[in-house]
Amino acid sequence: MSGSEVNRPNPWYNSLSFRVGLRLASLFPRFVTLALARFIGHLAHDLCDAQREIMLENLRPVTGARGPELDAIGRRVFVHFIEMIADNIVFMNGSLEEVSEIMGDWSGLEHLQAAQGRGKGTVLITGHLGAWELGGIFLAARHIPVTVVTLAEPVANVGEWREKYRRKFGIDTITLGDDRFAFLSIVQTLRKNGIVALLVDRPYGGQSMPVEMFGKTTQFSHAASLLWQHTGATILPAFVFAQPMGKYASHAYPPIEMSSADDPTQTHHVNTQRIADFFASLLQLHPDQWYNFVPVWTAPQSGPGSAIG
């Protein structure tokens, strides 16, 4: 399967869907929006056959489940995913005060503070596990500025929607693609002791390298290792997980130790594998919040590149 086929968006992923969602979110309270999201999540599970089968194939090595047990996990994935999208849209209309109301447990903030105390910048590594988009908003609610690194959206106007509401909360965005100075902008942010957030678990061909997870090979971005090599920044895992009663738990974990070898490619591979190992440990705890609807274990096996993914 080609990279373009893997990353092709669903037909509903467009600016019209976002505008409709914003309108609905402005008309109804959050509990009504979430109830509608749950209904849509169950419906999506039953109707989106291709995405469901890909997602279940991704989950089999992670969970060891089969049959009805695996299908039940997959159904929860769809429901949690649509709930997260609904909350993203709700917060586009909301304020930091409203965001604070649904912030549940916090842990590991001391790790972030210690990383900032080093003065070399912090790379927050996260993935399509949990409510990654809400992480920056939660940090903003605590008056902690963050810069989000993202690939250009495959659908026109959606990227503008996301960047607009990020700016509303004081979150900066660096979009990769045609901007040849994007990597330099990220490095400069870190050298000013800034915080940069990266998604690391989506295969992007030449922008990633193969790692082993659950006895299989998949592609992980080696961006964190590359940025560490250039800046010495702290590599800090951070994830946001949904909790019961519509709350979210935010976790910053101890930094992942980076190591250096004479061969830069070997350095990136060792460090990226360490990140993948940590990601896998969280994935086993929260398989029903892994929102990956592209074929992970059949990702193109290409060598490392120089772009951030």
Buried (B, 14 or more C-beta within 10 A) or exposed (E): EEBEEBBEEEEEBBBEBBEEBBEBBEEBEBEEBBEBBBEBBBEBBEEBEEBBEBBBBBBBBBBEBEEEEBBEBBBBBBBBBBBBBBBBBBBBBBEBEEBEEBBBEEEBBEBBEBBBEEEBBBBBBBBBBBBBBBBBBBBBBEEBBBBBBBBEBEBEEBBEBBBEBBEBBBBBBBBBEEEEEBBEBBBEBBBEBBBBBBBBBBBBBBBBBBBEBBEBEBBBBBBBBBBBBBBBBBBBBBBBBBEEEBEBBBBBBEBBEBEEEEEEEEBBBBBBBBBBEBBBEBBEEBBBBBBBBBBBBBBBEBEBBEBBB
